[in-house]
Amino acid sequence: MSKKMPLGAKINKFPPYLFKELDKKRSEAEKKGRNIISLAVGDPDIATPVPIARFAAKEVLKKSNHSYPYSKGNAKLRNSIAAWHKRRYGTKVDPNSEVLALIGSKEGIAHLPFIVLNKGDTAIIPNPAYPAYKTGVLLSDAKVSGVPLKEENGFLPDLDAIDKKLLKKTKLFFLNYPNNPTGAVADKKFYTKIIKLAKKYSFWLAQDAAYSEIYFNKPPLSIFEIPGAKDVAVEFHSISKTFCMTGWRMAWVIGNKDIIRELGKLKENMDSGQFNAVQLSAAYALDNYEKFVPPLRKVFYERRKKFVAALKESGWSVCPSGASFFVWARPPVKMSSIKCVYKMLEASDVLATPGSGFGSAGEGYVRFSLTVNDSLLAKAARKIKKIKW
Ligand SMILES: Cc1ncc(COP(=O)(O)O)c(C=O)c1O
């Protein structure tokens, strides 16, 4: 009998990844011959704009792009990022010391805790939240403390309600606006207050702005529009959702110089950066943001208007949202998120994400991701309407 080799213990800290479980349910249903409409995963169905793909194809053929890239991000990309922040937010970032390229923002989010946390430290993670905030915290042997995002507070953490003892122990506080899964947006008052709190209690802020460009009316703020933010904060940005480029794996983090420098150091020791052709394509996308993004934004806005109207007609309570392609809603009848999602799958062949999968405070809610084409989305809405709850 062959000997079973022991594995490390840390990996057992992770529950099975949420979307894996949902994918399993979906493929089981599909094996039975059913056509499932999946509104479960936040991956746009729309192709990357053709000019970006054409630009990339040319870059792929250039020998100059075939060597190891500069892991911090090449100068062209970092300059385009800085120029974009100036145009989009009116904020100034130094492309040399305040910008770091990432292989997707998920990568940076997972590595950041290694820079700021020690064993036993505490990180505050909103509940509900994108699951990847926990990754680096758990691998740093630090503790996760949740703060609830409640509907009555516009899905912003109630900063006055957080225990002062917890704030004193906290070294890192994750924020995500526009928010996944709730679609909430943060205002200037909130950012100003949390920056003040971070300075008072000495903790870092990590603001995840992955959905900043999928907005409906008012462009969401960057945390760096608030004076003093660079003393305590970094902000993650990504081409993934903005340009429908999730598979390209390109993002960046901007902000506090110490974090940018040290995260760059960690990454030099772990990865060698993203393929230069991809970095240059991201720069090209950002340089032409004004051309590519408004039509994509409009698609998600129109989808949202129609889908939300249909859900409301079917008795759902839909939470207001200023951005993202997510609809966060409560079903017509009070029931657990999981029960609701499984009932929808059985009765209508529509797969959504249970709110409880993003944390206990998501219980009772369901997240719909508007990432299928218009006719499928309309079909899903019709099918949901027919469910007898
Ligand atoms: C809130 C949030 N942040 C970050 C990411 C990661 O994006 P990427 O790694 O593609 O930049 C996602 C992906 O779904 C997300 O939902």
The ligand as an SDF file (V2000), in Angstrom:
LIG
                    3D

 16 16  0  0  0  0  0  0  0  0999 V2000
  -15.4780   42.7900   -5.3250 C   0  0  0  0  0  0  0  0  0  0  0  0
  -14.4780   42.1790   -6.2350 C   0  0  0  0  0  0  0  0  0  0  0  0
  -13.1990   42.5550   -6.1450 N   0  0  0  0  0  0  0  0  0  0  0  0
  -12.2480   42.0170   -6.9200 C   0  0  0  0  0  0  0  0  0  0  0  0
  -12.5570   41.0410   -7.8350 C   0  0  0  0  0  0  0  0  0  0  0  0
  -11.4390   40.4250   -8.6260 C   0  0  0  0  0  0  0  0  0  0  0  0
  -11.3180   40.9790   -9.8640 O   0  0  0  0  0  0  0  0  0  0  0  0
  -10.0280   40.7410  -10.7650 P   0  0  0  0  0  0  0  0  0  0  0  0
   -9.1100   39.8200  -10.0190 O   0  0  0  0  0  0  0  0  0  0  0  0
  -10.5310   40.1370  -12.0140 O   0  0  0  0  0  0  0  0  0  0  0  0
   -9.4100   42.0820  -10.9590 O   0  0  0  0  0  0  0  0  0  0  0  0
  -13.8630   40.6100   -7.9800 C   0  0  0  0  0  0  0  0  0  0  0  0
  -14.1920   39.5500   -8.9380 C   0  0  0  0  0  0  0  0  0  0  0  0
  -15.2600   39.0470   -9.0430 O   0  0  0  0  0  0  0  0  0  0  0  0
  -14.8560   41.1990   -7.1560 C   0  0  0  0  0  0  0  0  0  0  0  0
  -16.1320   40.8120   -7.2320 O   0  0  0  0  0  0  0  0  0  0  0  0
  1  2  1  0
  2  3  1  0
  2 15  2  0
  3  4  2  0
  4  5  1  0
  5  6  1  0
  5 12  2  0
  6  7  1  0
  7  8  1  0
  8  9  2  0
  8 10  1  0
  8 11  1  0
 12 13  1  0
 12 15  1  0
 13 14  2  0
 15 16  1  0
M  END
$$$$
